[in-house]
Amino acid sequence: MGELIRHNQFGMTDYINDWAARDGFIPPLLLLMGMTVGFAIIGMVLLVTFGKSARRLTRNSKIHGF
C-alpha cells in the first residue's frame, strides 16, 4: 500500500526527472507548459460557453455572497 501511495505522489516526478536526464530539460518543460496552457484554454472556453447559464442556475446560491 505504501508503494502505491509513493508511486502516485512521486511517479510523475520520477518520470519527468528521468526524461530530463535522458533528453534535456526542454521537452519536459514544453510538455508541462503545454498541459498548463491547454487546461487554461479549455477552462476559458467552458466559462465563455456555459458561464451565464451556470450563473443563472445558481442565482439563489449563497456562494455569490462571499
DRENTORKOL-3810 file (N, C-alpha, C; in nm, 4 decimals):
REM DRENTORKOL-3810
@n.u->0.0826; n.v->-0.1194; n.w->0.0000; ca.u->0.0000; ca.v->0.0000; ca.w->0.0000; c.u->0.0870; c.v->0.1257; c.w->0.0000
@n.u->0.1927; n.v->0.1247; n.w->0.0782; ca.u->0.2819; ca.v->0.2396; ca.w->0.0833; c.u->0.3486; c.v->0.2663; c.w->-0.0504
@n.u->0.3821; n.v->0.1590; n.w->-0.1218; ca.u->0.4442; ca.v->0.1750; ca.w->-0.2533; c.u->0.3468; c.v->0.2381; c.w->-0.3522
@n.u->0.2200; n.v->0.2020; n.w->-0.3429; ca.u->0.1191; ca.v->0.2604; ca.w->-0.4308; c.u->0.1047; c.v->0.4102; c.w->-0.4028
@n.u->0.1018; n.v->0.4481; n.w->-0.2771; ca.u->0.0916; ca.v->0.5899; ca.w->-0.2413; c.u->0.2156; c.v->0.6647; c.w->-0.2882
@n.u->0.3332; n.v->0.6066; n.w->-0.2673; ca.u->0.4565; ca.v->0.6724; ca.w->-0.3102; c.u->0.4578; c.v->0.6894; c.w->-0.4612
@n.u->0.4136; n.v->0.5866; n.w->-0.5327; ca.u->0.4124; ca.v->0.5944; ca.w->-0.6791; c.u->0.3160; c.v->0.7024; c.w->-0.7261
@n.u->0.2001; n.v->0.7130; n.w->-0.6630; ca.u->0.1032; ca.v->0.8134; ca.w->-0.7041; c.u->0.1530; c.v->0.9541; c.w->-0.6727
@n.u->0.2269; n.v->0.9722; n.w->-0.5641; ca.u->0.2744; ca.v->1.1051; ca.w->-0.5277; c.u->0.3955; c.v->1.1458; c.w->-0.6090
@n.u->0.4863; n.v->1.0538; n.w->-0.6320; ca.u->0.6133; ca.v->1.0890; ca.w->-0.6930; c.u->0.6363; c.v->1.0259; c.w->-0.8295
@n.u->0.5400; n.v->0.9557; n.w->-0.8818; ca.u->0.5573; ca.v->0.8875; ca.w->-1.0097; c.u->0.5837; c.v->0.9834; c.w->-1.1236
@n.u->0.5086; n.v->1.0928; n.w->-1.1289; ca.u->0.5288; ca.v->1.1901; ca.w->-1.2363; c.u->0.6637; c.v->1.2582; c.w->-1.2200
@n.u->0.7036; n.v->1.2869; n.w->-1.0966; ca.u->0.8330; ca.v->1.3500; ca.w->-1.0726; c.u->0.9465; c.v->1.2582; c.w->-1.1169
@n.u->0.9371; n.v->1.1303; n.w->-1.0827; ca.u->1.0400; ca.v->1.0354; ca.w->-1.1250; c.u->1.0451; c.v->1.0259; c.w->-1.2771
@n.u->0.9305; n.v->1.0244; n.w->-1.3401; ca.u->0.9257; ca.v->1.0145; ca.w->-1.4859; c.u->0.9867; c.v->1.1388; c.w->-1.5501
@n.u->0.9472; n.v->1.2563; n.w->-1.5027; ca.u->0.9995; ca.v->1.3808; ca.w->-1.5598; c.u->1.1492; c.v->1.3920; c.w->-1.5362
@n.u->1.1974; n.v->1.3554; n.w->-1.4166; ca.u->1.3406; ca.v->1.3636; ca.w->-1.3881; c.u->1.4209; c.v->1.2699; c.w->-1.4774
@n.u->1.3735; n.v->1.1473; n.w->-1.4948; ca.u->1.4430; ca.v->1.0531; ca.w->-1.5832; c.u->1.4426; c.v->1.1024; c.w->-1.7275
@n.u->1.3290; n.v->1.1566; n.w->-1.7702; ca.u->1.3171; ca.v->1.2084; ca.w->-1.9054; c.u->1.4120; c.v->1.3275; c.w->-1.9255
@n.u->1.4179; n.v->1.4164; n.w->-1.8266; ca.u->1.5065; ca.v->1.5333; ca.w->-1.8367; c.u->1.6528; c.v->1.4914; c.w->-1.8383
@n.u->1.6879; n.v->1.3894; n.w->-1.7605; ca.u->1.8264; ca.v->1.3423; ca.w->-1.7593; c.u->1.8641; c.v->1.2794; c.w->-1.8930
@n.u->1.7672; n.v->1.2155; n.w->-1.9573; ca.u->1.7947; ca.v->1.1474; ca.w->-2.0836; c.u->1.7956; c.v->1.2435; c.w->-2.2025
@n.u->1.6958; n.v->1.3352; n.w->-2.2106; ca.u->1.6786; ca.v->1.4183; ca.w->-2.3306; c.u->1.7032; c.v->1.5675; c.w->-2.3087
@n.u->1.7314; n.v->1.6093; n.w->-2.1872; ca.u->1.7456; ca.v->1.7520; ca.w->-2.1595; c.u->1.6171; c.v->1.8072; c.w->-2.1005
@n.u->1.6215; n.v->1.9321; n.w->-2.0598; ca.u->1.5077; ca.v->1.9894; ca.w->-1.9883; c.u->1.4015; c.v->2.0508; c.w->-2.0778
@n.u->1.4320; n.v->2.0754; n.w->-2.2035; ca.u->1.3366; ca.v->2.1431; ca.w->-2.2915; c.u->1.2100; c.v->2.0590; c.w->-2.3163
@n.u->1.2183; n.v->1.9313; n.w->-2.3581; ca.u->1.0949; ca.v->1.8560; ca.w->-2.3842; c.u->1.0026; c.v->1.8423; c.w->-2.2624
@n.u->1.0523; n.v->1.8107; n.w->-2.1406; ca.u->0.9602; ca.v->1.8036; ca.w->-2.0274; c.u->0.8967; c.v->1.9385; c.w->-1.9932
@n.u->0.9736; n.v->2.0464; n.w->-2.0045; ca.u->0.9170; ca.v->2.1777; ca.w->-1.9762; c.u->0.8112; c.v->2.2163; c.w->-2.0787
@n.u->0.8348; n.v->2.1821; n.w->-2.2035; ca.u->0.7345; ca.v->2.2108; ca.w->-2.3065; c.u->0.6067; c.v->2.1304; c.w->-2.2821
@n.u->0.6200; n.v->2.0054; n.w->-2.2378; ca.u->0.5021; ca.v->1.9250; ca.w->-2.2066; c.u->0.4238; c.v->1.9865; c.w->-2.0912
@n.u->0.4915; n.v->2.0216; n.w->-1.9836; ca.u->0.4226; ca.v->2.0796; ca.w->-1.8680; c.u->0.3594; c.v->2.2142; c.w->-1.9026
@n.u->0.4282; n.v->2.2954; n.w->-1.9811; ca.u->0.3733; ca.v->2.4234; ca.w->-2.0226; c.u->0.2517; c.v->2.4022; c.w->-2.1132
@n.u->0.2621; n.v->2.3073; n.w->-2.2048; ca.u->0.1502; ca.v->2.2783; ca.w->-2.2934; c.u->0.0279; c.v->2.2282; c.w->-2.2183
@n.u->0.0501; n.v->2.1443; n.w->-2.1179; ca.u->-0.0625; ca.v->2.0968; ca.w->-2.0367; c.u->-0.1269; c.v->2.2124; c.w->-1.9609
@n.u->-0.0464; n.v->2.3013; n.w->-1.9057; ca.u->-0.0997; ca.v->2.4157; ca.w->-1.8310; c.u->-0.1807; c.v->2.5072; c.w->-1.9217
@n.u->-0.1250; n.v->2.5415; n.w->-2.0364; ca.u->-0.1951; ca.v->2.6292; ca.w->-2.1303; c.u->-0.3196; c.v->2.5605; c.w->-2.1847
@n.u->-0.3095; n.v->2.4318; n.w->-2.2130; ca.u->-0.4249; ca.v->2.3584; ca.w->-2.2649; c.u->-0.5409; c.v->2.3553; c.w->-2.1675
@n.u->-0.5133; n.v->2.3267; n.w->-2.0407; ca.u->-0.6209; ca.v->2.3259; ca.w->-1.9412; c.u->-0.6774; c.v->2.4660; c.w->-1.9205
@n.u->-0.5937; n.v->2.5681; n.w->-1.9271; ca.u->-0.6426; ca.v->2.7056; ca.w->-1.9137; c.u->-0.7348; c.v->2.7421; c.w->-2.0298
@n.u->-0.6982; n.v->2.7026; n.w->-2.1512; ca.u->-0.7826; ca.v->2.7323; ca.w->-2.2676; c.u->-0.9151; c.v->2.6577; c.w->-2.2588
@n.u->-0.9100; n.v->2.5313; n.w->-2.2176; ca.u->-1.0343; ca.v->2.4551; ca.w->-2.2007; c.u->-1.1236; c.v->2.5224; c.w->-2.0969
@n.u->-1.0651; n.v->2.5672; n.w->-1.9861; ca.u->-1.1429; ca.v->2.6354; ca.w->-1.8828; c.u->-1.2039; c.v->2.7647; c.w->-1.9323
@n.u->-1.1288; n.v->2.8414; n.w->-2.0108; ca.u->-1.1828; ca.v->2.9670; ca.w->-2.0638; c.u->-1.2965; c.v->2.9411; c.w->-2.1614
@n.u->-1.2818; n.v->2.8399; n.w->-2.2455; ca.u->-1.3887; ca.v->2.8071; ca.w->-2.3408; c.u->-1.5143; c.v->2.7637; c.w->-2.2657
@n.u->-1.4979; n.v->2.6813; n.w->-2.1632; ca.u->-1.6143; ca.v->2.6393; ca.w->-2.0847; c.u->-1.6780; c.v->2.7566; c.w->-2.0124
@n.u->-1.5974; n.v->2.8487; n.w->-1.9616; ca.u->-1.6510; ca.v->2.9653; ca.w->-1.8926; c.u->-1.7300; c.v->3.0536; c.w->-1.9883
@n.u->-1.6753; n.v->3.0777; n.w->-2.1055; ca.u->-1.7450; ca.v->3.1617; ca.w->-2.2027; c.u->-1.8721; c.v->3.0926; c.w->-2.2508
@n.u->-1.8665; n.v->2.9631; n.w->-2.2706; ca.u->-1.9811; ca.v->2.8898; ca.w->-2.3251; c.u->-2.0919; c.v->2.8694; c.w->-2.2225
@n.u->-2.0557; n.v->2.8292; n.w->-2.1009; ca.u->-2.1565; ca.v->2.7920; ca.w->-2.0019; c.u->-2.1619; c.v->2.8854; c.w->-1.8816
@n.u->-2.0916; n.v->2.9958; n.w->-1.8842; ca.u->-2.0840; ca.v->3.0835; ca.w->-1.7680; c.u->-2.2169; c.v->3.1446; c.w->-1.7286
@n.u->-2.2879; n.v->3.2022; n.w->-1.8256; ca.u->-2.4146; ca.v->3.2682; ca.w->-1.7936; c.u->-2.5206; c.v->3.1678; c.w->-1.7490
@n.u->-2.5242; n.v->3.0527; n.w->-1.8126; ca.u->-2.6248; ca.v->2.9541; ca.w->-1.7724; c.u->-2.5932; c.v->2.8979; c.w->-1.6343
@n.u->-2.4651; n.v->2.8805; n.w->-1.6027; ca.u->-2.4291; ca.v->2.8337; ca.w->-1.4683; c.u->-2.4631; c.v->2.9393; c.w->-1.3646
@n.u->-2.4388; n.v->3.0652; n.w->-1.3964; ca.u->-2.4743; ca.v->3.1741; ca.w->-1.3046; c.u->-2.6256; c.v->3.1798; c.w->-1.2852
@n.u->-2.7016; n.v->3.1604; n.w->-1.3929; ca.u->-2.8474; ca.v->3.1618; ca.w->-1.3843; c.u->-2.8984; c.v->3.0457; c.w->-1.2986
@n.u->-2.8367; n.v->2.9270; n.w->-1.3135; ca.u->-2.8806; ca.v->2.8113; ca.w->-1.2358; c.u->-2.8499; c.v->2.8258; c.w->-1.0872
@n.u->-2.7483; n.v->2.9037; n.w->-1.0550; ca.u->-2.7077; ca.v->2.9187; ca.w->-0.9146; c.u->-2.7380; c.v->3.0588; c.w->-0.8614
@n.u->-2.8340; n.v->3.1291; n.w->-0.9192; ca.u->-2.8580; ca.v->3.2685; ca.w->-0.8822; c.u->-2.9018; c.v->3.2864; c.w->-0.7369
@n.u->-2.9636; n.v->3.1860; n.w->-0.6770; ca.u->-3.0092; ca.v->3.1979; ca.w->-0.5380; c.u->-2.9123; c.v->3.1292; c.w->-0.4407
@n.u->-2.7951; n.v->3.0928; n.w->-0.4881; ca.u->-2.6984; ca.v->3.0233; ca.w->-0.4042; c.u->-2.6269; c.v->3.1218; c.w->-0.3116
@n.u->-2.5860; n.v->3.0732; n.w->-0.1958; ca.u->-2.5121; ca.v->3.1571; ca.w->-0.1012; c.u->-2.3686; c.v->3.1829; c.w->-0.1455
@n.u->-2.3228; n.v->3.1094; n.w->-0.2448; ca.u->-2.1846; ca.v->3.1252; ca.w->-0.2906; c.u->-2.1602; c.v->3.2657; c.w->-0.3464
@n.u->-2.2636; n.v->3.3307; n.w->-0.3975; ca.u->-2.2470; ca.v->3.4635; ca.w->-0.4562; c.u->-2.2329; c.v->3.5718; c.w->-0.3496
@n.u->-2.2608; n.v->3.5394; n.w->-0.2250; ca.u->-2.2473; ca.v->3.6366; ca.w->-0.1170; c.u->-2.1068; c.v->3.6455; c.w->-0.0609
@n.u->-2.0178; n.v->3.5601; n.w->-0.1044; ca.u->-1.8815; ca.v->3.5606; ca.w->-0.0495; c.u->-1.7998; c.v->3.6746; c.w->-0.1021
END
